[in-house]
Amino acid sequence: MILLHSLYNEIIKIALKPRSYLGLAAITVLVGVIQFALKADGMSIISFVTASFEQTLTFEGNVLNGNLVAFIILQMLLIQIPLLVALVTGDLVSGEAAMGTIRMLATKPISRIQLLLSKFIAGGIYTLIVILWMGIMSVVVGKLLFGTGDMMVLNSDGLVILQEADVNWRYLGGFAVAFLALFTVSSLSICLSCFTDNSIGPIVATMSVILLFTIIGTLDVRVFDQIKPYLFTTHMASWRSFFEDPLPMDAIWRSIAVLVAHNVVLISVSLYTFHRKDIQS
Amino acid sequence: MPEKIIEVRNLSKRFGSFQAVHDVSFSVFKGDVFGFLGPNGAGKSTSIRCLNSLIKPDSGTVELFGESIATHRESILGRVGSIIEKPDFYKYLSAYRNLEIFSRISGKPSSKREIYKMLDFVGLGGREKDKFAGFSHGMKQRLGIAQTLLHNPDLIILDEPTTGLDPQGIIDIRNLILRLRNEQNKTVLLSSHNLAEIELICNRMVIINKGRSIVEGSVSDLMNSENLILRLEASPLPAAKNTLLAWKPTLLWDNVGDSSIQFPIEKSEIPALTKLLVDNNIEIFSLEAKRTLEDYFIKIVNQ
């Protein structure tokens, strides 16, 4: 019961903190800018992509529809969203330490494990809201502005055409995996937050880890080949697998397993650290 | 024998090479207003943090209400209200919302009416919706006290609660502590470097210095030791001074105004001195034997 009370507290704190709305505002602006650009000059961009296929294929109907626009937006933005998540979640423990409120909370009859778990869950709820808002802005608003139709996806294997009726569930699956990836970022930032009393440090450290792992994942160096499959950043773009045909289920499950394993490790390390920590702030 | 509310035995805590607390022991009984006295850096805050399980001691035991804080943390903390160092709240939330948040995890969540009543009790009535960020230091302290009392704890731990308050604020907090003891029979542990405060409101105390507890006992007993300061108002004063020098040639005194002097004396010497002054036709207007906590404290920590 006290876990629920603490969770409610955490949600109230996030909801009433101005910083929490920065991410949602940023998504609104960024998605709006991309949608405006595609509305204004989107066909020329599409023509540039489809030009190479026009000798063998004929494109008919609304190619630049809401489904494709949403895909383009997600591909462009899901790399930046971790920063918006870490801005809030990286502050959940260390921000309280910096303010001194963690000392007040820790003198209450709630176990430190419950206190921290409530922060992880609240971080997860915030991440879910960010993803849902991303979905509403990109998919729902995209379809309203650009209409709907079959979806054309260009990936490494070539061009995939997905039927209009076959798209929505793929977005649901894609967003679910994207949520898991972002929740890993949330867990990482909360975990780092347990090691310091500095409010900004964990946010910067989280972004540095993501940057480092992304660079390792991009470098074509043999020495990194062994670790690449186990880096969570490698699986942050796994949501795209839902737009392949047929679905690469093995790869999707592998990504889910790696992301879940990261979360288990990060949450366990955080609980252990926070439980043993001397609160001197 | 009253119920033991706090029992600390051989508490030690080290941070790196710094020994913050070394072998500290003391007991607090039900209904005590217990003074926790020591100079800055003596280890008071570290000890208090151990009482609240904010810090885990390296060795020693801390028992509250007869149970170890290490094994019964949650059930114990439900009966304790604390302000450690200074009350810190969420700056972007109102006074009401801050109390609501801490109340929700206190084990006894309070209703809106109870929170408003408590804010009124500490003198913050009408400021419920104001953000904490805009509060003065005194208002923050009052909100801290409200947070401490809201769940009606049996033990109240106040770490330097009057620091930074104006004289009226200090008196208010002092009166509040006395009311808590007298009207509600609460047990209060009061950490302070304000010696007069301890002297005025505490019935028992421990003095801690360099991480060690030096002396523990009732304030009146500790103040009633043999070495006193005697203030004498007499006329004619020069004749009184000559009599004193004849009686004890090494005696040194301080002038207090035009008609009084004060000097150290042993309690057993007072009757003989009084008789001597009267026999020498010196009029005695007042004779005040006192032992201030400050004198005692300075003597103790310098030993």
Interface residues (C-beta under 8 A of the other chain):
Chain A: I2 H5 S6 Y8 N9 I12 K13 L16 K17 P18 M99 G100 T101 R103 M104 L105 A106 T107 K108 P109 I110 S111 L115 R276 D278 I279 Q280
Chain B: R49 N52 S53 L54 I55 K56 R73 E74 S75 I76 L77 G78 V80 S82 I84 E85 K86 P87 D88 F89 Y90 K91 Y92 L93 R97 I101 F102 R104 I105 S106 G107 P109 Q147
